[in-house]
Amino acid sequence: MKFSLYSVMTPDIKPETLIAYLKDTEYTAVELRFSETPADFKSEEPSYWRNNLCTISPSITDNDIEILKDKAEDSSINILSVLPYLTAGDLESTEHALQTAKKLGASTIRLGIPTYDRSQHYNDLFKSAAAYLSEVEQMCKQYKVKGLVETHHHTIAPSASLAYQLVCSYDPDHIGVLYDPGNMVHEGYENYRMGLELLGEYLAHVHVKNAIWQRGHTHMDGTVDWSVQWAPIEKGAVNWKQVLLDLKAVGYDRYVGMEDFSASMPTVEAIKHNIESVQQFIAENEGTY
C-alpha cells in the first residue's frame, strides 16, 4: 500500500513547502486542492475550506505548473490528483481541471455530482449526473486522466452502492470511485467489505479520515439533536483497522490518501501522526489473513 496526502489538510503551508516536507517522509504522492480563493477570504487565518494556502488556483499559469511539477519530481513526490469542487454539468470547468491535471502529470481528478437536499427528486438528479458523466467519460479518455466520483454526504452518492449505481455504466479505465469511509460516518455507511466488493474495478482511490457522532441539545419532548464532528483517525467511528483489512481482502494495493480535518494537532504533527497510525494498523493486521 502507498501513501498520499491531500493538501486540503495542510491549510497553513504552501504546496511547494508541503512537497519539500513530504520528501523526507514515507509519503510518495500529493493530491492538490484546486480552487479559487475569494479575495475577502485571503485576510483570514488559514483554514481548510476558506483561506487554504495549500491550494492551486484554476488560473495557475503554465510556468507555475512547470515549477510545481519540477519541485515534485526533484522531491520524488508523485502529483497523484487534482481535486476541484466541480458542479455536475459544468463541462467547461471539468475540462479545465482535466487539462491542468494532464499538465501536472496527475492521473485523476474529482468530478462533480449533484447534491441532495430534498428539493429535487433523486431520479431527476441521477439523470442529470448520468448525462454529465457520459460527456466527461469521453474527456477523461481524451486527456488520459481518470474522473472520480467521491462517496460524500449530502450528494446522490453517499455510499459505495449509490456511487456504484452512478458509475457502473462507464468504462472503469476512465471513471472510478474515490471511497471515503470518513464521509460515510455522516451519511452512507455500509459494511466496508461489501461496499468494496461491489465497487470492484471501479475502486480507484481511498481517503483516510475519521468522524464521530456527538449528542447535542435535548428538547422538552425528549428528542435529541445529533451532529457529526471530525475526529483523529484513531478516535472516530470508522474502524480503520477493519477497513484496511477489507482493502487487503479485495486486493487493493494502491494509494490511501490522508485527509484529516480534526485540527487536533499542528499541521506537521498531523502529517506524521496520520501515516504512522495507518502503518501501525497495517502492522497489527499482519497475520490476520
N, C-alpha and C positions, 0 to 999 in steps of 0.2 A: 504494500500500500504506500502511496505517495502523498505528500502533504503540501497544500497550498494555503494561502491566506488572502481573504477578501479585504481589500483596502478600506472598506466602509468601517471596519472595526478599529482603525487607527487614525481617527479624525484630526489629531493634533500634530501629525507629521506629513511631509510631502511624499509623493510617490518615489522620487529618487532616493530620499532618505530611507524609506521602507525597504526598497530593493537593496540598498547598501547594507542595511541591518540583516536582512534575510540571508545574505551571502555567507554569514558566519553561523547559520543555524542549519537544522535538518529540513527546513522547508526548501522545496525546489521549484516552486511556482507562485505567482501572484495573480490575483484576479482584481481588475481595476474598476473602481466605481466610475461611471460615465454619466455625468450630469452637469448642467449649467448651475452655477451658484448665483442666485439673485443678489444684486448689489447691496440690498438692505440686510442680507444675511452676513455679509463679509466683515461687518464691525462686531459681530457677536463672538463669544467664546467658541472654540471648536466643538462640534457636536456631530453625532452620527449622520443625521439626515438634513441638517441645515448648513452650517458653515464647516463642511468637511474638507480639510486641506488635502486629504489623500484621494483626490478626485481628479480625473482628467475631463476637460471640457469638450463638448461636441464641436467647439470651434478651434480645437487644437490644430496647430499648423503642421504641415508635413515635416518641417525642420525639427519641431519639438517632438514629433513622433520618432524621428530618427535618433534624436538624443536619448529619449527614454528607452528605445529599443536597444541602442548600443550599451546603455548603462546596464540593462538586464542581461545582455549577452556577456558583458565583461564580468558580471557577478555570477554567471552560470544560473540565473533565475529565468525560468520559462514564463513568459506572459501568457497565461492559460486562457483567460476570459476577459471580455469587455462586458460589463453589466450595467446596461442603461435601465431607465424607468420608462418603458415604452407603453403607449396606448394601443390596444388592439385595434387594428385597422389603419394605423399610421404607417403606411408603406414607405413614405419618404424618409422618416426618421429611422425606420428599421434598416433601410438600405444604407443610410449614412453610418449607422453603428456597424453594419457588416463591413463596409469599406474601411472604417477605422481599425476594426479587428484584423482585417486582412493585412493592412499596412504594418500593424504591430506584431504580426505573426501569431495572433491568438487563434485558438481553434474553436471557440464557442462564444456566443452572446446569449443574453437572456431576452426572451421575447415578451411582448405584451399580451396579457389575457384579460378578458372583461372582469370587472369587479361584480360582486353580487351583493346587493343591499335591499332586496325585496321590491325594488322599483320597477324591475323588468323581469319577464318570465325567463327561467333558466333556458328553456328550449330556444328562445329567440337569441339569447346571448351566445348559446352554443353555435347556432347557425352563423352568426357574425364572426365568431372566433374561427370556425372552420373555413370560412371564405378567406379570412386573413391568412391563416396558416397555409392554405393552398397556394397563395401567391408567394408567401415567404419561403416555402419549400424550394421553389424554383430559384429564388435569390440565394438561398443557402448553398444550393448546388452550384450556382454560378461562381460564388465567391469562395467556395470550399471552406465554409465556416458553419458549424452546426448551430442551429437555433434551439434554445432550451425553454421548456415550459416548467416553471417552478411550482412545486406544491406550496401554496400560500393561502393563508386565511383571508377571508373576505373576497375571494375570487371564485370563479366557477371550477377551479382545480385545487381545492384544499387538501385532497387526499391522493394517494397513489392511484386508486381505482378511477377517480374522476380525471386525473391527469392522463391516465392511460386511455380512457374513453376519448379524450381530446386528440391524442397524438397517434392512435393506433392505425389510422388510415394513411399515414405518411411514411416515407422511407426513413428508417432509423439511422441511416447514414447522414441525414440532413436535419431531422427533427428528433429531439430527445427530451428527457425529463431530468430536471435538477431536483433531486429528492432531499427534502428538508424536514427532518423529524421535529426540530425545534418549532417551526411554524405550525406543525400538526398538534402541538400542545394547545394552541389557540383554537384550532378547528381542523378536523380531518383525520384524527387518529385512527389507524387501522393496525392490526398485527403487523409488525415491521417485516417479518419474513414473508408473509403472504403478499404484502404490497410489492416487495422487491421481486418475488417470483412472478407476479403479474406483469410488472414492468419489463422484465426480461431484457431484450436487446435495446429497449428504449431508455434504460437506466444509464445516464451519461455522466452524472456528477452528483456529489453529495455535499451538503453543507452541514457543519458541526456547530451547534449552539444549543442552549437549553432555556427552559422557561418553567414557571411554576404558577399554579392557581393560588390566589390569595383571597381570603374571606374579607369582605368589606362591611358595608352598613347593614344592620338588621332592622327591618321595618316593623311597624306596630303590629302587622298581621303575622309576623314571624318569618316572612320571606327574607332571604339574604342576598345581597349583591356580591358577585364574584368577579374578579378580574385576573388577567394573566400578566405576569411580570417576568422580564428576562432574568436569568439566574446563571451563576457559574456552571460550567459544563458538568461538574460532579454533584451539583446540588439541586438540579431541576427534575422535572417529571420524566424526561427521556432517560431510559436506561441505556447509556451509550455502550456499556459492555455487551449488552444483548444486541444492539444494532450492529456493532462491529462483528459479532459472531454471525449474525444473519447475512451481512455483506459477504463474509467469507464463505458462508454456505452456498450462496448463489454465484460464487466465483468472481465477485467484484474485486479488482486489484488495482484500480486507477486512483485518481486523486480524491481525497477528502479535504474540503476547504473550511478553515476556521472562520467563524463569523460571530464572535462573542459580543453581545450587546449588554452584558451585565454591569459594566462600568464598576466592577468590584475591585479593580486594581489598576495602577498606571499602565499605559499602553505597552511599553516594552516588557513589563512583567506579564501582562496578559498574553502577549505573543508567545512567550516562553512557556507559561503555565498551560496553555491550551494544547500545544503539541506534546508536552511532557505527559499531560493527563491521558491523551489518546494513546500515546506509546505505552503508558502503564496499563491501560485497559487491554491493549493488544497482548502485552506480555502476560497478563493474568489469564487471558483466554487461551494461551498456548497449551496444547494438550487436551483441550475440550473436545476437539474432533480428532 
